[in-house]
Structures are given as structure tokens and as C-alpha cells.
Amino acid sequence: MKIVVAVFPGTNCEIDTKYAFEKIGCDVELVFHKIDTLPKKTDLVVLPGGFSYGDYLRSAAIARFSPIMKAVIEFANRGGQVLGICNGFQMLLEANLLPGAMKRNQKTHFISKYQHLKVINNNNTFLKKLKVGDILNIPIAHGEGNYFISEDKIKDLYDSEQVILEYCDSVGNIENPNGSLSQIAGLCNKNKNVFGLMPHPERAIEGILGSSDGVKMLEGFLK
């Protein structure tokens, strides 16, 4: 399987992401953001975490206009699979490939810790190897992870099975580290080919790192 990981000035998770996908047997290529085309036979594009352009203006506001994003948007609109992790999720929101927006964390502080997540919907490629209600332990590291969307649209997200992950505690009770509306941690689009989440599954692929719960998440993309 061919994975393309886009590299932007200030992102810092592309090597971790490359390692994680190679560990599950994928062919991974890093592509610089100034390239305006994707390699042939690309199966999945990953927009990695970090601080693209130093999060100047707001997170991912500038990265959204990098040349590679035009190709990513076209790829997604043709049904190609795209995964945005942390800053990459913010890029997907800025590019209108996913609905809503990110605000500063409710307590305004940067958060870096392991955080439990609950699988809300697995009717998609990304989470197909997990069960609804499964509890995962995945690191988070962000300052602007407070997901927001208008109240009249939140019901539509749930009705169309676009909310795929919520923050929770170790037994599945509500726990909201950043103030996200409905403690949303991850979304997909209506066509189920574009996925965004604030937690970092690529940092949870080996027990020595504290958790291997990210493996089944990434393996969902395997053909």
C-alpha cells in the first residue's frame, strides 16, 4: 500500500508517521509541501502533526494554501483516502474537507499527555478493526484542539455517522481535556474517505511507548 506523508515547514511528526506505517508494512514516501502533484498509485495521503508555519495567524491557516493541498483536495474529491492528525486535522478543517473549526483549548494551555478515547462509529475504513465502544489510550499534544461547530449542525454529524471518536476516561465516561463540543476527538466526511483526529495514533504503536492502541487504527487502511 502506497502512503504519502506531506511535509510542511514546522510539522514535526512526519518521521513518526512514516515509521508507524512502515511498521505495518506500507510503502511510505515523504512529499514536500511545494510539490503540487501526488505520486502515482497513492492510496492514502497523511497530513501530519506539528506546527505548520509556526501556527501563525491560527493553526493550519497558511498550510491550507501550500501547493500540495490543491492536489490533496482534488485527491479527496475523487474519493482518495486522506488522514489528518492533529495539525493535519486542522488543515482538513481549514480546507473545508471536514466541517467545523478549532479554537484554543478551553483552559488556553498546551496539553501533552495520554488521553482515553471512545470509538463512536466504526462504519468506516479507519476504525473498521475496532468495535463501537472500544476504549483506546492515545497521546494528545495540542494548544488548539477545541472543536467547534454550530449547534444546528452537530446533530447532522451524528446522524450521518461522521463523529468517530470522543474523549473519555478509562472506563468510557465523559472526560473533555480541551473543551471540544460533545467531546469530539475525531471526524470523517460524509463519504467516509477523509478522516481527522487530534490524538496521535502514530505515537501509540509499541508497548514501550506506553500504548499500542494506535496499531489497529492505522491497520484499518490496509487493503
C-alpha positions in Angstrom: 0.0 0.0 0.0 1.3 3.4 -1.0 1.2 6.1 1.7 2.2 9.7 1.1 3.0 11.9 4.1 3.1 15.6 3.3 5.8 17.7 4.9 5.3 21.4 5.8 7.6 23.9 7.4 7.0 23.4 11.1 5.4 19.9 11.1 7.3 17.5 13.3 5.5 14.2 13.1 6.2 13.1 9.6 9.1 10.8 10.6 7.0 9.2 13.3 4.1 8.8 10.9 6.4 7.2 8.3 7.8 4.8 10.8 4.4 3.8 12.0 3.0 3.0 8.6 6.3 1.2 7.6 5.9 -0.9 10.7 2.6 -2.3 9.5 4.1 -3.0 6.0 3.3 0.1 3.9 5.4 1.8 1.3 5.8 5.4 2.6 7.0 8.5 0.8 7.6 11.9 2.3 6.4 14.7 -0.1 7.4 18.3 0.4 4.6 20.8 0.5 5.8 22.8 -2.5 5.1 19.8 -4.8 1.8 20.3 -6.5 1.1 16.7 -7.6 0.9 13.4 -5.7 2.9 10.3 -6.6 1.2 7.8 -8.9 -0.7 5.0 -7.3 -1.1 6.9 -4.0 -3.6 5.0 -1.8 -3.6 7.3 1.3 -2.4 10.9 2.0 -1.5 11.7 5.6 -1.2 15.3 6.8 0.9 15.0 10.0 1.1 16.8 13.3 3.2 19.7 14.4 3.1 23.4 13.9 2.9 24.2 10.2 4.2 27.7 9.6 4.6 28.1 13.3 0.8 28.2 13.6 1.0 31.8 12.5 -2.4 33.5 12.3 -4.1 30.3 13.5 -3.3 26.6 13.3 -3.0 25.4 9.6 -4.3 28.7 8.2 -1.3 29.1 6.0 -0.6 25.4 5.3 -4.0 25.2 3.7 -2.7 27.3 0.8 0.5 25.2 0.2 0.7 23.8 -3.4 0.4 20.2 -2.1 -3.1 21.0 -0.7 -4.6 21.6 -4.1 -3.6 18.1 -5.0 -4.8 16.7 -1.7 -8.2 18.4 -2.1 -8.5 17.0 -5.7 -7.5 13.6 -4.5 -10.1 13.6 -1.7 -12.8 14.9 -4.0 -12.1 11.9 -6.3 -12.6 9.5 -3.4 -9.0 9.2 -2.3 -8.4 8.5 1.3 -6.9 11.3 3.5 -5.9 11.2 7.1 -5.2 14.4 9.1 -3.5 14.0 12.5 -3.5 17.0 15.0 -2.2 19.9 12.8 -3.3 17.8 9.8 -6.8 17.7 11.2 -6.7 21.4 11.4 -5.6 21.6 7.8 -8.6 19.5 6.8 -10.9 21.9 8.6 -9.2 24.9 7.0 -9.5 23.3 3.6 -13.2 22.6 4.2 -12.6 18.9 3.6 -14.2 18.4 7.1 -16.8 20.6 8.8 -16.2 22.9 11.8 -13.3 24.7 13.2 -10.7 24.6 16.0 -10.4 27.1 18.8 -7.8 27.5 21.6 -8.1 24.9 24.3 -10.7 25.9 26.9 -8.1 26.5 29.6 -5.8 28.1 26.9 -2.8 25.8 27.9 -1.0 23.4 25.6 -1.9 19.8 26.6 0.5 16.9 26.2 -0.5 13.6 27.8 -2.1 10.2 27.1 -5.8 10.5 26.7 -8.5 7.9 26.5 -10.9 7.8 23.5 -14.1 6.0 22.8 -14.9 4.6 19.4 -18.3 6.1 18.4 -18.6 4.8 14.9 -16.6 2.1 13.0 -18.6 2.2 9.8 -15.5 3.5 8.0 -12.1 2.3 6.8 -10.1 4.0 9.5 -11.8 2.3 12.5 -13.1 -0.9 10.9 -10.8 -3.1 13.0 -12.3 -1.7 16.2 -15.7 -2.0 17.9 -18.1 0.7 18.8 -17.5 1.4 22.5 -13.8 0.3 22.5 -11.7 2.5 24.7 -8.2 3.5 23.4 -5.3 5.2 25.1 -3.7 7.6 22.6 -1.4 10.6 23.2 -2.6 14.2 22.6 -0.4 17.2 22.1 -2.1 20.5 21.1 -2.9 24.0 22.0 -5.9 24.5 19.6 -7.9 21.3 19.9 -11.2 22.7 21.0 -13.5 21.6 18.2 -16.5 23.8 17.4 -19.4 23.7 15.0 -22.8 25.4 15.1 -25.4 23.7 17.3 -27.7 23.2 14.3 -25.1 21.1 12.6 -23.9 18.9 15.4 -27.0 16.6 15.2 -26.3 16.1 11.5 -22.7 15.0 12.2 -24.0 12.2 14.5 -26.9 11.3 12.2 -24.5 10.8 9.2 -22.0 8.8 11.4 -19.3 11.4 11.0 -18.3 11.6 14.6 -15.9 8.7 15.0 -14.1 9.3 18.3 -14.9 11.1 21.6 -12.7 11.9 24.5 -13.4 9.9 27.7 -11.9 8.4 30.8 -10.5 4.9 31.2 -14.0 3.4 31.6 -15.7 5.4 28.9 -17.3 8.2 31.0 -17.2 11.7 29.6 -13.8 13.5 30.0 -13.1 16.6 28.0 -9.5 17.8 28.0 -9.8 20.8 25.7 -13.5 21.9 25.7 -14.4 20.3 22.3 -18.1 20.4 21.5 -19.6 17.0 22.5 -16.0 16.0 23.5 -15.4 15.3 19.8 -11.8 13.9 19.1 -12.2 12.7 15.6 -14.4 13.1 12.5 -14.8 11.8 9.0 -16.6 13.3 6.0 -20.0 12.0 4.7 -18.3 10.0 2.0 -16.1 8.2 4.7 -12.8 8.8 2.9 -11.4 11.9 4.8 -10.5 11.4 8.4 -9.3 13.9 11.0 -8.4 13.4 14.7 -6.4 15.4 17.3 -4.8 12.4 19.1 -1.7 10.9 17.7 -2.1 7.1 16.8 1.4 7.1 15.3 2.8 7.7 18.8 1.0 4.6 20.2 2.2 1.7 18.1 4.6 0.0 20.5 4.1 -1.1 24.1 7.4 0.5 25.1 5.9 3.9 24.1 3.1 3.4 26.6 0.4 2.0 24.3 0.0 0.1 21.1 -3.7 1.1 20.6 -2.8 3.1 17.5 -1.9 0.0 15.5 -5.4 -1.2 14.8 -6.4 2.3 13.9 -3.7 2.6 11.2 -4.2 -1.0 10.1 -7.8 -0.1 9.1 -6.3 1.4 5.9 -4.6 -1.8 4.8 -6.0 -3.4 1.8 
